[in-house]
Amino acid sequence: MRVLILGGTGEAAELAARVATIPGIEVINSLAGRTSTPSVPLGDLRIGGFGGAVGLASYLRQMRIDVLIDATHPFATQISSNAAVATIEVDIPRLMLVRPPWEKVSDDRWLEVDSVQAAAASLQNQSQRVFLTVGRQELAAFAHLKEIWFLMRMIEPPDADALVPLGIVLCDRGPFALNHEREILMRYKIDAIVSKNSGGDATYAKIMAARELGVKVVMVNRPAIPPGEMVTNAGSAVAWLLEKLSNCS
C-alpha cells in the first residue's frame, strides 16, 4: 500500500517513522518547502507544491497513491482543502491528523481573535512590546504599527524585500523550554504575545510563561478544516492505516 503523508509537523515525522517499520506499506513524505533546512522524516521525500487540487490529483494518479494522510499544520488551510478535493476526485481514502488546540485555563489572559489581521488591530493603543510568533509570512499585517516594538521569532529570516514591523528578528526552532521562554519575556519586557493556536508541546512553553508572568496573549483561533475522518495523534493514524492495509490484503 502506497501512502502519501502531507507533512511538516512533528506528528507527521513521528507517523512517518512508525509507518516505515510496517511491512507492506511504502511511504512518500511531502513537505511544502517553506524552510531551507526542514526536519527530514523517514521514507521517500518530496518537496514543493503540487499546483493546486488539480495538480495533487494528477500526482496521486501518477504515483498510484492508495491512501493520503494530511498531517500538515493546523493553519495550512489551502493544502488541506486541495487534499480533500483531490482525494474525492481520485477516490482514495483521506485521513486528517490534527493535534488538539490549546485550551485556555485559569490565570490565562487570552484575547481570542479569528485572523492575524484582527490580532494586529487588537494591539493598537494596547501594547508596546510584543512577542510575535505567527511566522514570517504574516509579518506584513503588523508593519503599520509604528508605535509598537516587536520581537519576531521564526525558523528562518524574512525575505530581504519583506514588509517587517519595527523590532528584531529571532531565528530559532522549537521545542522551547519554560525557563527559556520566561527569560525571553522578562529580558525584552514583553507585554503581549501574538500566537496562532497551533497546539502541541513544542511551543506551548511561551503560553505557560505568559500565564506565570501575567502577560496578555492574543490567540489566533484555528480556521475551519474540511470535513472527513480525523485523529489527533500518530498512534491513532497508524491504527487507521493498519485497518486499511488489512482490507487491502
Order of alpha helices (4+ residues) and beta strands (2+ residues): beta-alpha-beta-beta-alpha-beta-alpha-beta-beta-alpha-beta-beta-beta-alpha-beta-alpha-beta-beta-alpha
